[in-house]
């Protein structure tokens, strides 16, 4: 039996939990849009062609903001293609994913869909093959009420009110050699600064995100952030982080400790940003938009899914449709713990992606929509993690990993909402063999009652929800919770994620 002790005190806070931490990402990639959120011929399709079964699941997931329309896709995207009469919109080659983009769903349609799922639009702009002028054009089209050529064009296209987009990404993964328009840190920093300054001449209240490294394992990581922020520090509000994790070579132990890498990634970027702040003598603090994160079996894409051929440009091909196991969901839940642990600096995050493409929601054309295993930690954390993230004290046994050295067997974070009195605790047991008894010191909370205790676990850590067996894995009530005088104990199964709600 693994033993751990967790101390919770609402007086020791990390920072306010920003609702944008529970954002997601919709890219024109594979079946995320077409046959995902949008399928006019489906039995549940509404008058606009959007699947109402998917809308219901997205609302249940609790997604706060959605980054759109890419991703790698955005670096070749001409925003003008996505507005105006649908019948007149051009079909274009999408070089990022070797597909054909029909532009049937564009800016207006997607904004309409966001209203159906109660989520905020976060727009990425093309700084790969385009530049400052095009960024100003889409900003004018989107956010100016009327009275100019582009704002009046939006009105004529059926959107009388401005979209009012507040958060904008200045390009995507511009450090990556795979990116259309890939630039050096120096060149990207200059165009990002120029574009940000120009956009702020229209609206100084915009929230702008500069591209950080596309991975902590890029050879330019760290130096990229330093150079880009040296150019853009006064112009932007965020630097982005992107991270994906997968089990490699059967090393489940290292995979279960993936959040250790995310913690280090965040803390390194924070240190770099604060170094630039000190060098510049600035009083401003740059935060992190972790606007791509997930479990992604990237090796599978390169070996199986990748599309090639000069005459082979399919529409909405099946790409990156990973099926997620219990182990994947436990790692996924642990990554959410890492994001909450850094809530003082990570104030926006986007789960990549939302439907079908490395997603918590899957669909089948003319068929069902269902929850993947990763759906459950996100939905519960989004619902329960309110108020402020707490600085908790955790004492636990540890284990040796090939990837990250000695790491804790138990990981945990807590949030506390002063207004409602709700305290939420999120825990992971990384042991592959042993259950864990966690004793939680709740004395500083006063007397507590357990409102919910939910665990995701299975005797088969590779069990999945798939077409034909869409409810194989789900949440179960954890009946092991015992409340004592100033303490609470809970038993965590091996390879499990657990959420507790206390009042």
Secondary structure as GFF3:
##gff-version 3
##sequence-region A 1 503
A	DSSP	beta_strand	2	7	.	.	.	ID=ss1
A	DSSP	beta_strand	13	16	.	.	.	ID=ss2
A	DSSP	three_ten_helix	19	22	.	.	.	ID=ss3
A	DSSP	beta_strand	23	25	.	.	.	ID=ss4
A	DSSP	alpha_helix	52	61	.	.	.	ID=ss5
A	DSSP	beta_strand	65	68	.	.	.	ID=ss6
A	DSSP	three_ten_helix	72	76	.	.	.	ID=ss7
A	DSSP	three_ten_helix	79	82	.	.	.	ID=ss8
A	DSSP	three_ten_helix	86	88	.	.	.	ID=ss9
A	DSSP	beta_strand	92	94	.	.	.	ID=ss10
A	DSSP	beta_strand	99	101	.	.	.	ID=ss11
A	DSSP	alpha_helix	107	117	.	.	.	ID=ss12
A	DSSP	beta_strand	120	125	.	.	.	ID=ss13
A	DSSP	alpha_helix	132	143	.	.	.	ID=ss14
A	DSSP	alpha_helix	149	156	.	.	.	ID=ss15
A	DSSP	beta_strand	167	170	.	.	.	ID=ss16
A	DSSP	alpha_helix	185	202	.	.	.	ID=ss17
A	DSSP	beta_strand	207	210	.	.	.	ID=ss18
A	DSSP	alpha_helix	223	232	.	.	.	ID=ss19
A	DSSP	beta_strand	238	245	.	.	.	ID=ss20
A	DSSP	alpha_helix	252	256	.	.	.	ID=ss21
A	DSSP	alpha_helix	258	280	.	.	.	ID=ss22
A	DSSP	beta_strand	287	295	.	.	.	ID=ss23
A	DSSP	alpha_helix	298	300	.	.	.	ID=ss24
A	DSSP	pi_helix	301	305	.	.	.	ID=ss25
A	DSSP	alpha_helix	326	341	.	.	.	ID=ss26
A	DSSP	beta_strand	346	352	.	.	.	ID=ss27
A	DSSP	beta_strand	361	363	.	.	.	ID=ss28
A	DSSP	beta_strand	369	371	.	.	.	ID=ss29
A	DSSP	alpha_helix	373	384	.	.	.	ID=ss30
A	DSSP	beta_strand	388	390	.	.	.	ID=ss31
A	DSSP	beta_strand	393	396	.	.	.	ID=ss32
A	DSSP	beta_strand	398	401	.	.	.	ID=ss33
A	DSSP	beta_strand	405	408	.	.	.	ID=ss34
A	DSSP	beta_strand	410	416	.	.	.	ID=ss35
A	DSSP	beta_strand	423	429	.	.	.	ID=ss36
A	DSSP	beta_strand	436	441	.	.	.	ID=ss37
A	DSSP	three_ten_helix	443	445	.	.	.	ID=ss38
A	DSSP	beta_strand	450	456	.	.	.	ID=ss39
A	DSSP	beta_strand	476	477	.	.	.	ID=ss40
A	DSSP	beta_strand	482	483	.	.	.	ID=ss41
A	DSSP	beta_strand	487	492	.	.	.	ID=ss42
A	DSSP	beta_strand	496	502	.	.	.	ID=ss43
###
